[in-house]
Amino acid sequence: MTNEIDLVKRAQSGDSEAFEKLYDRFYTPVYTYIYYRIGEQALAEDLTSDVFERMVMKIDDWKPMGKPFIAWLYTIAGNIVRNHVKRQQRIKWLSLNEQDADTGENLMTQIGKRLQHEQLARALGQLTEEQQQVIILRFLQGESIAAVAAAIGKTETGIKALQRRAINSLGRILEKDGVHVTT
């Protein structure tokens, strides 16, 4: 696997293949991060595209400075989500009318999954922004404590404390919504 910094340097010099590889490598984590912040698939796809468009326009601004490239993309994604939410003044949730005929899943399975995602997205929406970031990056993206600390700009100890508070808050919110949570 090509070194991330080398890929970025190649992209900074205008190598379109390097841009494509960066896109392929980071699309899913950026999309997932955005999706769980806003809870709507089509909008998450659009905003993810905006992140990569901004990446292309601003790639020359990125400097390693001890942080992984994904941390920079998460910062861009967070800014884009915040700007979108400010413009919209409310978050739209997944529509149960959407159907994914390509997967072959029956409608009840699809609805069950969408309700779970919707409940999680609503519950996440009640956390502070930093708590949302920690939950999404740690548990939905599978990032390490160190990677989350770099992405958010906190110490690892600070992330552990923030994670504990976020999990406790999320558990209380879900319990209020009738979802039994065991920790």
ZAMARGU-4260 file (C-alpha; in steps of 0.2 Angstrom, whole numbers, plus 5000, padded with zeros to 4 digits):
<rodrens>
0) 5000/5000/5000 | 5007/5017/4995 | 5012/5028/5009 | 4999/5041/5013 | 5011/5056/5013
5) 5019/5051/4997 | 5001/5050/4989 | 4997/5067/4996 | 5014/5074/4989 | 5010/5067/4972
10) 4993/5074/4973 | 5000/5091/4977 | 5011/5090/4962 | 4995/5087/4951 | 4995/5068/4949
15) 4977/5063/4946 | 4980/5045/4950 | 4986/5050/4967 | 4970/5060/4969 | 4960/5045/4964
20) 4969/5034/4976 | 4966/5046/4991 | 4948/5046/4986 | 4947/5027/4986 | 4956/5026/5002
25) 4946/5039/5012 | 4929/5040/5004 | 4921/5027/5016 | 4927/5034/5032 | 4923/5052/5027
30) 4905/5046/5021 | 4902/5036/5037 | 4907/5051/5048 | 4896/5063/5039 | 4881/5050/5038
35) 4881/5048/5056 | 4882/5067/5059 | 4867/5070/5048 | 4857/5054/5046 | 4852/5055/5028
40) 4861/5044/5014 | 4859/5055/4999 | 4864/5071/5008 | 4879/5062/5016 | 4884/5057/4998
45) 4883/5075/4992 | 4892/5082/5007 | 4906/5069/5005 | 4908/5074/4987 | 4910/5092/4994
50) 4924/5086/5006 | 4934/5078/4991 | 4931/5094/4980 | 4938/5104/4994 | 4952/5092/4996
55) 4957/5094/4978 | 4956/5113/4979 | 4965/5115/4995 | 4977/5100/4994 | 4992/5112/4994
60) 4987/5118/5011 | 4990/5101/5019 | 5006/5099/5029 | 5009/5083/5039 | 5013/5091/5056
65) 5011/5074/5065 | 4993/5072/5060 | 4987/5059/5048 | 4979/5065/5032 | 4962/5058/5037
70) 4962/5070/5052 | 4962/5085/5039 | 4948/5077/5030 | 4938/5075/5046 | 4941/5093/5049
75) 4934/5098/5032 | 4920/5086/5034 | 4915/5093/5051 | 4916/5111/5044 | 4905/5106/5029
80) 4892/5097/5041 | 4891/5112/5053 | 4889/5124/5038 | 4875/5113/5031 | 4866/5112/5047
85) 4867/5131/5050 | 4859/5133/5033 | 4845/5121/5035 | 4841/5125/5053 | 4835/5107/5055
90) 4841/5089/5051 | 4831/5078/5040 | 4830/5060/5044 | 4830/5044/5033 | 4814/5041/5024
95) 4807/5024/5026 | 4800/5025/5008 | 4817/5023/5001 | 4819/5005/4995 | 4835/4996/4990
100) 4830/4983/4977 | 4848/4979/4973 | 4852/4971/4989 | 4838/4958/4989 | 4833/4962/5007
105) 4815/4961/5011 | 4806/4977/5016 | 4805/4973/5034 | 4823/4970/5036 | 4827/4986/5027
110) 4815/4996/5038 | 4822/4988/5054 | 4840/4993/5049 | 4834/5010/5044 | 4825/5013/5061
115) 4841/5007/5070 | 4851/5020/5060 | 4838/5033/5062 | 4838/5030/5081 | 4856/5031/5082
120) 4858/5046/5071 | 4844/5055/5082 | 4853/5050/5098 | 4870/5056/5092 | 4862/5072/5087
125) 4858/5075/5105 | 4876/5074/5110 | 4889/5088/5110 | 4898/5090/5094 | 4914/5083/5102
130) 4905/5068/5109 | 4897/5065/5092 | 4915/5065/5084 | 4922/5053/5097 | 4907/5040/5095
135) 4908/5041/5076 | 4927/5040/5074 | 4930/5027/5088 | 4915/5015/5086 | 4908/5018/5069
140) 4924/5021/5060 | 4935/5010/5071 | 4949/5023/5074 | 4961/5021/5088 | 4961/5033/5103
145) 4977/5041/5096 | 4969/5044/5079 | 4954/5052/5087 | 4965/5063/5098 | 4974/5069/5082
150) 4958/5072/5072 | 4950/5082/5086 | 4965/5090/5093 | 4965/5083/5111 | 4976/5072/5121
155) 4973/5053/5122 | 4968/5055/5140 | 4955/5069/5136 | 4948/5058/5122 | 4946/5043/5134
160) 4936/5055/5146 | 4926/5062/5132 | 4922/5044/5126 | 4916/5039/5143 | 4905/5054/5145
165) 4898/5052/5127 | 4894/5033/5130 | 4885/5037/5146 | 4875/5051/5138 | 4871/5041/5123
170) 4866/5026/5134 | 4854/5038/5144 | 4847/5045/5128 | 4844/5028/5120 | 4836/5022/5136
175) 4824/5036/5136 | 4819/5031/5118 | 4815/5014/5124 | 4831/5005/5118 | 4839/4994/5131
180) 4858/4997/5132 | 4870/4986/5141 | 4888/4992/5145
</rodrens>
